Amino acid sequence: MASHHGDRAVALSVQLSRAHRDLLRRIEGLRSDPGPRRPDDDPLAAHCLAFCDALTTHHRGEDDGLFAQLVRERPALAPTIAKLVEDHGLISSILSRVRELALRAAASPAPDDEAVRRELDGLAAILESHFRYEERAIGAALDATAPDGDWPGPVFRPGEA
């Protein structure tokens, strides 16, 4: 019978997976947004910026909280965690480009939503791969480790940051 200690760890890996699914649903919604209904209405840009903020908060929470805690608990994970943090840096540079395009679209009388969508398509593919790898790489450690430390909420609830 699993102890309460172990149940909490399993719940953490499940929560991480749910947070990832939520982020993927959000980017999929952005990619399928039909675009402005009126020339002065560009919700894609605003939603895009909100998504970028949520993803950035999620990754910062992982880097500063979840990953730091895991490395303390499981030092052997350090190289894997370093790779995930590096991925976050690469994703952050793509997010900068998405933000730039979204801001330009929001300020334009004829927004180029297609440019934003193309960038989102690439970002979505990278995120799917990154999230799968992350869940495989640290899921087992989360399931086997139940630290009583402070696990940052933004990791598990990226939309509430």
OpenMM code with the backbone's topology and positions (N, CA, C; nanometers):
from openmm import Vec3, app, unit

residues = "MET ALA SER HIS HIS GLY ASP ARG ALA VAL ALA LEU SER VAL GLN LEU SER ARG ALA HIS ARG ASP LEU LEU ARG ARG ILE GLU GLY LEU ARG SER ASP PRO GLY PRO ARG ARG PRO ASP ASP ASP PRO LEU ALA ALA HIS CYS LEU ALA PHE CYS ASP ALA LEU THR THR HIS HIS ARG GLY GLU ASP ASP GLY LEU PHE ALA GLN LEU VAL ARG GLU ARG PRO ALA LEU ALA PRO THR ILE ALA LYS LEU VAL GLU ASP HIS GLY LEU ILE SER SER ILE LEU SER ARG VAL ARG GLU LEU ALA LEU ARG ALA ALA ALA SER PRO ALA PRO ASP ASP GLU ALA VAL ARG ARG GLU LEU ASP GLY LEU ALA ALA ILE LEU GLU SER HIS PHE ARG TYR GLU GLU ARG ALA ILE GLY ALA ALA LEU ASP ALA THR ALA PRO ASP GLY ASP TRP PRO GLY PRO VAL PHE ARG PRO GLY GLU ALA".split()
positions = [
    Vec3(0.0844, -0.1185, 0.0000),
    Vec3(0.0000, 0.0000, 0.0000),
    Vec3(0.0889, 0.1248, 0.0000),
    Vec3(0.0614, 0.2166, -0.0894),
    Vec3(0.1443, 0.3375, -0.1009),
    Vec3(0.1218, 0.4273, 0.0196),
    Vec3(0.2307, 0.4861, 0.0653),
    Vec3(0.2189, 0.5782, 0.1776),
    Vec3(0.1712, 0.7141, 0.1265),
    Vec3(0.1282, 0.7980, 0.2209),
    Vec3(0.0882, 0.9343, 0.1867),
    Vec3(0.2051, 1.0062, 0.1197),
    Vec3(0.3258, 0.9778, 0.1700),
    Vec3(0.4490, 1.0359, 0.1157),
    Vec3(0.4580, 1.0070, -0.0342),
    Vec3(0.4418, 0.8792, -0.0718),
    Vec3(0.4506, 0.8392, -0.2121),
    Vec3(0.3365, 0.8944, -0.2950),
    Vec3(0.2162, 0.9012, -0.2369),
    Vec3(0.1011, 0.9541, -0.3095),
    Vec3(0.1256, 1.0977, -0.3518),
    Vec3(0.1879, 1.1758, -0.2644),
    Vec3(0.2138, 1.3162, -0.2964),
    Vec3(0.3089, 1.3257, -0.4160),
    Vec3(0.4100, 1.2386, -0.4195),
    Vec3(0.5054, 1.2416, -0.5306),
    Vec3(0.4375, 1.2061, -0.6616),
    Vec3(0.3547, 1.1041, -0.6600),
    Vec3(0.2835, 1.0663, -0.7815),
    Vec3(0.1954, 1.1821, -0.8254),
    Vec3(0.1289, 1.2446, -0.7295),
    Vec3(0.0426, 1.3575, -0.7630),
    Vec3(0.1219, 1.4701, -0.8299),
    Vec3(0.2459, 1.4906, -0.7874),
    Vec3(0.3275, 1.5959, -0.8486),
    Vec3(0.3551, 1.5664, -0.9957),
    Vec3(0.3888, 1.4430, -1.0283),
    Vec3(0.4162, 1.4111, -1.1688),
    Vec3(0.2887, 1.4232, -1.2517),
    Vec3(0.1756, 1.3845, -1.1930),
    Vec3(0.0480, 1.3972, -1.2625),
    Vec3(0.0136, 1.5453, -1.2820),
    Vec3(0.0370, 1.6260, -1.1790),
    Vec3(0.0098, 1.7698, -1.1905),
    Vec3(0.0981, 1.8336, -1.2976),
    Vec3(0.2235, 1.7926, -1.3041),
    Vec3(0.3141, 1.8466, -1.4057),
    Vec3(0.2608, 1.8134, -1.5451),
    Vec3(0.2204, 1.6887, -1.5634),
    Vec3(0.1661, 1.6457, -1.6919),
    Vec3(0.0393, 1.7248, -1.7267),
    Vec3(-0.0458, 1.7477, -1.6276),
    Vec3(-0.1680, 1.8253, -1.6530),
    Vec3(-0.1348, 1.9693, -1.6918),
    Vec3(-0.0361, 2.0285, -1.6255),
    Vec3(0.0051, 2.1652, -1.6592),
    Vec3(0.0535, 2.1705, -1.8042),
    Vec3(0.1312, 2.0691, -1.8448),
    Vec3(0.1799, 2.0635, -1.9827),
    Vec3(0.0633, 2.0499, -2.0807),
    Vec3(-0.0337, 1.9611, -2.0486),
    Vec3(-0.1491, 1.9444, -2.1375),
    Vec3(-0.2256, 2.0765, -2.1499),
    Vec3(-0.2400, 2.1487, -2.0386),
    Vec3(-0.3109, 2.2763, -2.0399),
    Vec3(-0.2396, 2.3753, -2.1327),
    Vec3(-0.1078, 2.3835, -2.1217),
    Vec3(-0.0310, 2.4746, -2.2074),
    Vec3(-0.0437, 2.4355, -2.3542),
    Vec3(-0.0414, 2.3047, -2.3833),
    Vec3(-0.0559, 2.2599, -2.5224),
    Vec3(-0.1956, 2.2907, -2.5759),
    Vec3(-0.2984, 2.2755, -2.4912),
    Vec3(-0.4350, 2.3113, -2.5339),
    Vec3(-0.4432, 2.4599, -2.5657),
    Vec3(-0.3790, 2.5400, -2.4831),
    Vec3(-0.3831, 2.6850, -2.5041),
    Vec3(-0.3142, 2.7254, -2.6343),
    Vec3(-0.1989, 2.6640, -2.6623),
    Vec3(-0.1300, 2.7021, -2.7869),
    Vec3(-0.2080, 2.6499, -2.9081),
    Vec3(-0.2733, 2.5350, -2.8932),
    Vec3(-0.3554, 2.4824, -3.0024),
    Vec3(-0.4722, 2.5769, -3.0303),
    Vec3(-0.5319, 2.6317, -2.9241),
    Vec3(-0.6396, 2.7291, -2.9410),
    Vec3(-0.5927, 2.8536, -3.0140),
    Vec3(-0.4712, 2.8975, -2.9823),
    Vec3(-0.4145, 3.0137, -3.0523),
    Vec3(-0.3934, 2.9836, -3.1999),
    Vec3(-0.3414, 2.8651, -3.2271),
    Vec3(-0.3101, 2.8295, -3.3659),
    Vec3(-0.4361, 2.8185, -3.4512),
    Vec3(-0.5501, 2.7847, -3.3885),
    Vec3(-0.6735, 2.7678, -3.4658),
    Vec3(-0.7649, 2.8904, -3.4573),
    Vec3(-0.7189, 2.9971, -3.3900),
    Vec3(-0.7974, 3.1210, -3.3802),
    Vec3(-0.8217, 3.1752, -3.5209),
    Vec3(-0.9496, 3.2049, -3.5568),
    Vec3(-0.9772, 3.2502, -3.6935),
    Vec3(-0.9283, 3.3911, -3.7238),
    Vec3(-0.8864, 3.4652, -3.6224),
    Vec3(-0.8365, 3.6000, -3.6485),
    Vec3(-0.9408, 3.7054, -3.6176),
    Vec3(-0.9065, 3.8306, -3.6442),
    Vec3(-0.9948, 3.9416, -3.6058),
    Vec3(-1.1287, 3.9381, -3.6790),
    Vec3(-1.2319, 3.9725, -3.6045),
    Vec3(-1.3650, 3.9836, -3.6647),
    Vec3(-1.3822, 4.1224, -3.7259),
    Vec3(-1.3145, 4.2209, -3.6670),
    Vec3(-1.3185, 4.3587, -3.7168),
    Vec3(-1.1740, 4.4050, -3.7353),
    Vec3(-1.1514, 4.5028, -3.8213),
    Vec3(-1.0131, 4.5462, -3.8468),
    Vec3(-0.9399, 4.5938, -3.7209),
    Vec3(-1.0118, 4.6489, -3.6234),
    Vec3(-0.9429, 4.7019, -3.5047),
    Vec3(-0.9431, 4.6027, -3.3880),
    Vec3(-0.9765, 4.4780, -3.4172),
    Vec3(-0.9872, 4.3774, -3.3116),
    Vec3(-0.8904, 4.2630, -3.3421),
    Vec3(-0.7833, 4.2525, -3.2658),
    Vec3(-0.6888, 4.1429, -3.2891),
    Vec3(-0.6654, 4.0652, -3.1602),
    Vec3(-0.7632, 3.9777, -3.1248),
    Vec3(-0.7486, 3.9023, -3.0005),
    Vec3(-0.6305, 3.8058, -3.0037),
    Vec3(-0.5896, 3.7610, -3.1244),
    Vec3(-0.4776, 3.6672, -3.1312),
    Vec3(-0.3556, 3.7259, -3.0626),
    Vec3(-0.3260, 3.8516, -3.0916),
    Vec3(-0.2065, 3.9139, -3.0337),
    Vec3(-0.2153, 3.9157, -2.8813),
    Vec3(-0.3299, 3.9565, -2.8268),
    Vec3(-0.3454, 3.9636, -2.6813),
    Vec3(-0.3369, 3.8257, -2.6180),
    Vec3(-0.4037, 3.7287, -2.6784),
    Vec3(-0.4002, 3.5916, -2.6246),
    Vec3(-0.2608, 3.5323, -2.6351),
    Vec3(-0.1936, 3.5669, -2.7424),
    Vec3(-0.0570, 3.5209, -2.7650),
    Vec3(0.0354, 3.5717, -2.6534),
    Vec3(0.0226, 3.6988, -2.6203),
    Vec3(0.1059, 3.7570, -2.5151),
    Vec3(0.0748, 3.6924, -2.3799),
    Vec3(-0.0532, 3.6654, -2.3542),
    Vec3(-0.0914, 3.6004, -2.2284),
    Vec3(-0.0324, 3.4595, -2.2215),
    Vec3(-0.0354, 3.3872, -2.3344),
    Vec3(0.0223, 3.2528, -2.3375),
    Vec3(0.1732, 3.2584, -2.3129),
    Vec3(0.2408, 3.3513, -2.3780),
    Vec3(0.3859, 3.3660, -2.3597),
    Vec3(0.4189, 3.3892, -2.2129),
    Vec3(0.3399, 3.4731, -2.1472),
    Vec3(0.3620, 3.5008, -2.0044),
    Vec3(0.3403, 3.3752, -1.9203),
    Vec3(0.2332, 3.2998, -1.9506),
    Vec3(0.2038, 3.1780, -1.8742),
    Vec3(0.3156, 3.0749, -1.8908),
    Vec3(0.3641, 3.0574, -2.0134),
    Vec3(0.4701, 2.9598, -2.0382),
    Vec3(0.6002, 3.0032, -1.9711),
    Vec3(0.6303, 3.1314, -1.9783),
    Vec3(0.7514, 3.1832, -1.9131),
    Vec3(0.7444, 3.1600, -1.7625),
    Vec3(0.6292, 3.1879, -1.7016),
    Vec3(0.6113, 3.1673, -1.5578),
    Vec3(0.6276, 3.0194, -1.5219),
    Vec3(0.5710, 2.9319, -1.6043),
    Vec3(0.5824, 2.7875, -1.5824),
    Vec3(0.7295, 2.7446, -1.5835),
    Vec3(0.8027, 2.7856, -1.6853),
    Vec3(0.9426, 2.7442, -1.6966),
    Vec3(1.0294, 2.8058, -1.5869),
    Vec3(1.0027, 2.9310, -1.5495),
    Vec3(1.0786, 2.9908, -1.4382),
    Vec3(1.0524, 2.9159, -1.3084),
    Vec3(0.9271, 2.8775, -1.2874),
    Vec3(0.8920, 2.8002, -1.1687),
    Vec3(0.9644, 2.6665, -1.1652),
    Vec3(0.9743, 2.6024, -1.2816),
    Vec3(1.0491, 2.4767, -1.2891),
    Vec3(1.1968, 2.5003, -1.2584),
    Vec3(1.2561, 2.5977, -1.3266),
    Vec3(1.3998, 2.6220, -1.3110),
    Vec3(1.4354, 2.6574, -1.1670),
    Vec3(1.3580, 2.7487, -1.1069),
    Vec3(1.3932, 2.8025, -0.9753),
    Vec3(1.3420, 2.7179, -0.8595),
    Vec3(1.2384, 2.6392, -0.8839),
    Vec3(1.1771, 2.5643, -0.7746),
    Vec3(1.1878, 2.4146, -0.7918),
    Vec3(1.1080, 2.3620, -0.8818),
    Vec3(1.0989, 2.2177, -0.9019),
    Vec3(1.2347, 2.1551, -0.9331),
    Vec3(1.3060, 2.2105, -1.0316),
    Vec3(1.4335, 2.1515, -1.0726),
    Vec3(1.5399, 2.1664, -0.9648),
    Vec3(1.5450, 2.2839, -0.9025),
    Vec3(1.6439, 2.3057, -0.7958),
    Vec3(1.6221, 2.2046, -0.6823),
    Vec3(1.4950, 2.1825, -0.6485),
    Vec3(1.4616, 2.0866, -0.5426),
    Vec3(1.5003, 1.9447, -0.5847),
    Vec3(1.4700, 1.9085, -0.7101),
    Vec3(1.5030, 1.7735, -0.7578),
    Vec3(1.6532, 1.7492, -0.7576),
    Vec3(1.7309, 1.8490, -0.7972),
    Vec3(1.8768, 1.8321, -0.7985),
    Vec3(1.9285, 1.8114, -0.6556),
    Vec3(1.8689, 1.8827, -0.5593),
    Vec3(1.9091, 1.8618, -0.4191),
    Vec3(1.8749, 1.7201, -0.3733),
    Vec3(1.7567, 1.6739, -0.4140),
    Vec3(1.7111, 1.5402, -0.3720),
    Vec3(1.7820, 1.4292, -0.4494),
    Vec3(1.8064, 1.4538, -0.5767),
    Vec3(1.8631, 1.3531, -0.6678),
    Vec3(1.9779, 1.4131, -0.7480),
    Vec3(2.0961, 1.4265, -0.6877),
    Vec3(2.2089, 1.4910, -0.7566),
    Vec3(2.2434, 1.4275, -0.8921),
    Vec3(2.2141, 1.2990, -0.9078),
    Vec3(2.2440, 1.2324, -1.0349),
    Vec3(2.1623, 1.2907, -1.1505),
    Vec3(2.0547, 1.3612, -1.1184),
    Vec3(1.9716, 1.4218, -1.2230),
    Vec3(2.0294, 1.5522, -1.2766),
    Vec3(2.1385, 1.6013, -1.2175),
    Vec3(2.1920, 1.7324, -1.2560),
    Vec3(2.2125, 1.7488, -1.4071),
    Vec3(2.2728, 1.6514, -1.4785),
    Vec3(2.2913, 1.6705, -1.6235),
    Vec3(2.1579, 1.6787, -1.6999),
    Vec3(2.0608, 1.5980, -1.6593),
    Vec3(1.9287, 1.6006, -1.7229),
    Vec3(1.8612, 1.7345, -1.6986),
    Vec3(1.8677, 1.7815, -1.5746),
    Vec3(1.8074, 1.9098, -1.5387),
    Vec3(1.8759, 2.0223, -1.6174),
    Vec3(2.0076, 2.0140, -1.6306),
    Vec3(2.0805, 2.1172, -1.7063),
    Vec3(2.0322, 2.1212, -1.8511),
    Vec3(2.0043, 2.0061, -1.9097),
    Vec3(1.9533, 1.9993, -2.0475),
    Vec3(1.8144, 2.0628, -2.0555),
    Vec3(1.7289, 2.0348, -1.9556),
    Vec3(1.5948, 2.0927, -1.9546),
    Vec3(1.6003, 2.2446, -1.9401),
    Vec3(1.6900, 2.2927, -1.8544),
    Vec3(1.7057, 2.4379, -1.8361),
    Vec3(1.7562, 2.5007, -1.9669),
    Vec3(1.8460, 2.4313, -2.0339),
    Vec3(1.8955, 2.4803, -2.1644),
    Vec3(1.7802, 2.4882, -2.2652),
    Vec3(1.6952, 2.3849, -2.2663),
    Vec3(1.5766, 2.3871, -2.3532),
    Vec3(1.4902, 2.5093, -2.3221),
    Vec3(1.4734, 2.5378, -2.1934),
    Vec3(1.3919, 2.6533, -2.1542),
    Vec3(1.4508, 2.7828, -2.2103),
    Vec3(1.5830, 2.7916, -2.2135),
    Vec3(1.6485, 2.9093, -2.2712),
    Vec3(1.6188, 2.9227, -2.4194),
    Vec3(1.6230, 2.8103, -2.4911),
    Vec3(1.5938, 2.8121, -2.6351),
    Vec3(1.4470, 2.8490, -2.6591),
    Vec3(1.3587, 2.7919, -2.5790),
    Vec3(1.2161, 2.8217, -2.5915),
    Vec3(1.1909, 2.9692, -2.5609),
    Vec3(1.2634, 3.0217, -2.4636),
    Vec3(1.2501, 3.1627, -2.4273),
    Vec3(1.2848, 3.2536, -2.5450),
    Vec3(1.3852, 3.2167, -2.6232),
    Vec3(1.4216, 3.3002, -2.7388),
    Vec3(1.3122, 3.2938, -2.8456),
    Vec3(1.2469, 3.1789, -2.8615),
    Vec3(1.1339, 3.1688, -2.9553),
    Vec3(1.0178, 3.2536, -2.9035),
    Vec3(0.9941, 3.2494, -2.7713),
    Vec3(0.8864, 3.3297, -2.7123),
    Vec3(0.9106, 3.4788, -2.7358),
    Vec3(1.0365, 3.5210, -2.7318),
    Vec3(1.0680, 3.6620, -2.7592),
    Vec3(1.0243, 3.6994, -2.9003),
    Vec3(1.0497, 3.6094, -2.9938),
    Vec3(1.0095, 3.6326, -3.1337),
    Vec3(0.8569, 3.6347, -3.1458),
    Vec3(0.7888, 3.5424, -3.0793),
    Vec3(0.6423, 3.5390, -3.0833),
    Vec3(0.5862, 3.6691, -3.0256),
    Vec3(0.6435, 3.7120, -2.9111),
    Vec3(0.5986, 3.8377, -2.8480),
    Vec3(0.6163, 3.9561, -2.9439),
    Vec3(0.7332, 3.9598, -3.0065),
    Vec3(0.7637, 4.0696, -3.0996),
    Vec3(0.6614, 4.0726, -3.2137),
    Vec3(0.6327, 3.9555, -3.2712),
    Vec3(0.5351, 3.9479, -3.3806),
    Vec3(0.3946, 3.9844, -3.3321),
    Vec3(0.3593, 3.9377, -3.2110),
    Vec3(0.2260, 3.9666, -3.1564),
    Vec3(0.2103, 4.1165, -3.1294),
    Vec3(0.3136, 4.1787, -3.0741),
    Vec3(0.3076, 4.3230, -3.0472),
    Vec3(0.2979, 4.4019, -3.1773),
    Vec3(0.3734, 4.3570, -3.2774),
    Vec3(0.3682, 4.4237, -3.4080),
    Vec3(0.2285, 4.4089, -3.4693),
    Vec3(0.1710, 4.2884, -3.4570),
    Vec3(0.0359, 4.2643, -3.5100),
    Vec3(-0.0668, 4.3506, -3.4370),
    Vec3(-0.0509, 4.3611, -3.3043),
    Vec3(-0.1463, 4.4391, -3.2250),
    Vec3(-0.1421, 4.5869, -3.2620),
    Vec3(-0.0260, 4.6346, -3.3038),
    Vec3(-0.0092, 4.7773, -3.3355),
    Vec3(-0.0389, 4.8092, -3.4816),
    Vec3(-0.0637, 4.7050, -3.5600),
    Vec3(-0.0795, 4.7253, -3.7042),
    Vec3(-0.2262, 4.7357, -3.7440),
    Vec3(-0.2571, 4.8237, -3.8398),
    Vec3(-0.3953, 4.8300, -3.8897),
    Vec3(-0.4318, 4.7051, -3.9700),
    Vec3(-0.3296, 4.6366, -4.0229),
    Vec3(-0.3530, 4.5115, -4.0964),
    Vec3(-0.2606, 4.4041, -4.0381),
    Vec3(-0.2990, 4.3464, -3.9221),
    Vec3(-0.2094, 4.2541, -3.8534),
    Vec3(-0.1759, 4.1302, -3.9361),
    Vec3(-0.0500, 4.0896, -3.9288),
    Vec3(-0.0045, 3.9697, -3.9989),
    Vec3(-0.0153, 3.8499, -3.9036),
    Vec3(-0.1401, 3.8053, -3.8824),
    Vec3(-0.1614, 3.6924, -3.7920),
    Vec3(-0.0956, 3.5649, -3.8445),
    Vec3(-0.0807, 3.5559, -3.9766),
    Vec3(-0.0192, 3.4341, -4.0323),
    Vec3(0.1255, 3.4196, -3.9862),
    Vec3(0.1981, 3.5313, -3.9774),
    Vec3(0.3371, 3.5251, -3.9294),
    Vec3(0.3391, 3.4761, -3.7845),
    Vec3(0.2435, 3.5256, -3.7055),
    Vec3(0.2345, 3.4820, -3.5658),
    Vec3(0.2039, 3.3325, -3.5620),
    Vec3(0.1066, 3.2899, -3.6431),
    Vec3(0.0682, 3.1481, -3.6434),
    Vec3(0.1832, 3.0573, -3.6863),
    Vec3(0.2600, 3.1004, -3.7855),
    Vec3(0.3741, 3.0176, -3.8297),
    Vec3(0.4720, 2.9975, -3.7143),
    Vec3(0.4973, 3.1047, -3.6407),
    Vec3(0.5887, 3.0952, -3.5263),
    Vec3(0.5286, 3.0050, -3.4178),
    Vec3(0.3980, 3.0159, -3.3970),
    Vec3(0.3299, 2.9312, -3.2986),
    Vec3(0.3344, 2.7840, -3.3393),
    Vec3(0.3260, 2.7565, -3.4696),
    Vec3(0.3341, 2.6178, -3.5170),
    Vec3(0.4676, 2.5555, -3.4783),
    Vec3(0.5752, 2.6302, -3.5023),
    Vec3(0.7079, 2.5807, -3.4659),
    Vec3(0.7215, 2.5641, -3.3155),
    Vec3(0.6709, 2.6623, -3.2404),
    Vec3(0.6778, 2.6569, -3.0954),
    Vec3(0.6000, 2.5371, -3.0419),
    Vec3(0.4811, 2.5106, -3.0969),
    Vec3(0.3983, 2.3984, -3.0511),
    Vec3(0.4714, 2.2652, -3.0692),
    Vec3(0.5373, 2.2491, -3.1836),
    Vec3(0.6103, 2.1235, -3.2093),
    Vec3(0.7246, 2.1055, -3.1094),
    Vec3(0.7969, 2.2139, -3.0832),
    Vec3(0.9073, 2.2084, -2.9873),
    Vec3(0.8550, 2.1785, -2.8470),
    Vec3(0.7454, 2.2431, -2.8090),
    Vec3(0.6898, 2.2220, -2.6748),
    Vec3(0.6435, 2.0777, -2.6553),
    Vec3(0.5776, 2.0207, -2.7567),
    Vec3(0.5317, 1.8822, -2.7433),
    Vec3(0.6494, 1.7899, -2.7154),
    Vec3(0.7548, 1.8074, -2.7917),
    Vec3(0.8736, 1.7247, -2.7752),
    Vec3(0.9389, 1.7506, -2.6387),
    Vec3(0.9524, 1.8769, -2.6019),
    Vec3(1.0150, 1.9139, -2.4748),
    Vec3(0.9358, 1.8583, -2.3564),
    Vec3(0.8043, 1.8744, -2.3592),
    Vec3(0.7219, 1.8272, -2.2478),
    Vec3(0.7303, 1.6748, -2.2346),
    Vec3(0.7261, 1.6041, -2.3480),
    Vec3(0.7373, 1.4562, -2.3433),
    Vec3(0.8693, 1.4154, -2.2804),
    Vec3(0.9776, 1.4785, -2.3264),
    Vec3(1.1103, 1.4460, -2.2726),
    Vec3(1.1168, 1.4766, -2.1233),
    Vec3(1.0673, 1.5932, -2.0853),
    Vec3(1.0725, 1.6346, -1.9452),
    Vec3(0.9962, 1.5356, -1.8566),
    Vec3(0.8769, 1.4974, -1.9002),
    Vec3(0.7963, 1.4047, -1.8208),
    Vec3(0.8651, 1.2694, -1.8078),
    Vec3(0.9259, 1.2211, -1.9167),
    Vec3(1.0001, 1.0936, -1.9101),
    Vec3(1.1223, 1.1070, -1.8205),
    Vec3(1.1942, 1.2182, -1.8365),
    Vec3(1.3229, 1.2353, -1.7677),
    Vec3(1.3080, 1.2561, -1.6177),
    Vec3(1.2042, 1.3279, -1.5759),
    Vec3(1.1929, 1.3557, -1.4324),
    Vec3(1.0703, 1.2946, -1.3670),
    Vec3(0.9812, 1.2361, -1.4474),
    Vec3(0.8603, 1.1753, -1.3913),
    Vec3(0.8922, 1.0695, -1.2876),
    Vec3(0.9856, 0.9812, -1.3197),
    Vec3(1.0204, 0.8742, -1.2269),
    Vec3(1.0799, 0.9310, -1.0980),
    Vec3(1.1612, 1.0347, -1.1124),
    Vec3(1.2211, 1.0971, -0.9930),
    Vec3(1.1142, 1.1646, -0.9080),
    Vec3(1.0188, 1.2290, -0.9720),
    Vec3(0.9093, 1.2904, -0.8965),
    Vec3(0.8286, 1.1822, -0.8257),
    Vec3(0.8079, 1.0704, -0.8934),
    Vec3(0.7291, 0.9624, -0.8341),
    Vec3(0.8024, 0.8960, -0.7186),
    Vec3(0.9359, 0.9024, -0.7209),
    Vec3(1.0150, 0.8367, -0.6164),
    Vec3(1.0605, 0.9336, -0.5082),
    Vec3(1.0359, 1.0602, -0.5273),
    Vec3(1.0838, 1.1628, -0.4342),
    Vec3(0.9654, 1.2445, -0.3871),
    Vec3(0.9496, 1.2573, -0.2586),
    Vec3(0.8396, 1.3381, -0.2064),
    Vec3(0.8936, 1.4384, -0.1064),
    Vec3(0.9692, 1.5364, -0.1543),
    Vec3(1.0243, 1.6347, -0.0620),
    Vec3(0.9136, 1.7179, 0.0009),
    Vec3(0.9391, 1.7659, 0.1184),
    Vec3(0.8413, 1.8513, 0.1847),
    Vec3(0.8692, 1.9974, 0.1561),
    Vec3(0.9580, 2.0214, 0.0611),
    Vec3(0.9971, 2.1584, 0.0289),
    Vec3(0.8843, 2.2364, -0.0358),
    Vec3(0.9140, 2.3561, -0.0712),
    Vec3(0.8148, 2.4464, -0.1283),
    Vec3(0.8119, 2.4304, -0.2796),
    Vec3(0.7118, 2.3602, -0.3296),
    Vec3(0.6977, 2.3403, -0.4738),
    Vec3(0.6180, 2.4574, -0.5287),
    Vec3(0.6743, 2.5295, -0.6260),
    Vec3(0.6096, 2.6534, -0.6715),
    Vec3(0.4803, 2.6265, -0.7467),
    Vec3(0.3743, 2.6944, -0.7081),
    Vec3(0.2458, 2.6811, -0.7734),
    Vec3(0.2486, 2.7057, -0.9233),
    Vec3(0.3223, 2.8068, -0.9730),
    Vec3(0.3185, 2.8351, -1.1165),
    Vec3(0.3612, 2.7177, -1.2044),
    Vec3(0.4379, 2.6233, -1.1498),
    Vec3(0.4775, 2.5065, -1.2282),
    Vec3(0.3541, 2.4260, -1.2628),
    Vec3(0.2641, 2.4112, -1.1654),
    Vec3(0.1510, 2.3233, -1.1813),
    Vec3(0.0231, 2.3946, -1.2258),
    Vec3(0.0196, 2.5267, -1.2117),
    Vec3(-0.0971, 2.6056, -1.2512),
    Vec3(-0.0505, 2.7246, -1.3350),
    Vec3(0.0046, 2.6978, -1.4556),
    Vec3(0.0661, 2.8055, -1.5324),
    Vec3(-0.0303, 2.9158, -1.5730),
    Vec3(-0.1591, 2.8856, -1.5781),
    Vec3(-0.2550, 2.9877, -1.6193),
    Vec3(-0.2919, 3.0844, -1.5089),
    Vec3(-0.2484, 3.0556, -1.3871),
    Vec3(-0.2902, 3.1381, -1.2732),
    Vec3(-0.1808, 3.2308, -1.2254),
    Vec3(-0.0737, 3.2419, -1.3017),
    Vec3(0.0400, 3.3240, -1.2586),
    Vec3(0.0027, 3.4705, -1.2557),
] * unit.nanometer
topology = app.Topology()
chain = topology.addChain("A")
for resn in residues:
    res = topology.addResidue(resn, chain)
    for name in ("N", "CA", "C"):
        topology.addAtom(name, app.Element.getBySymbol(name[0]), res)
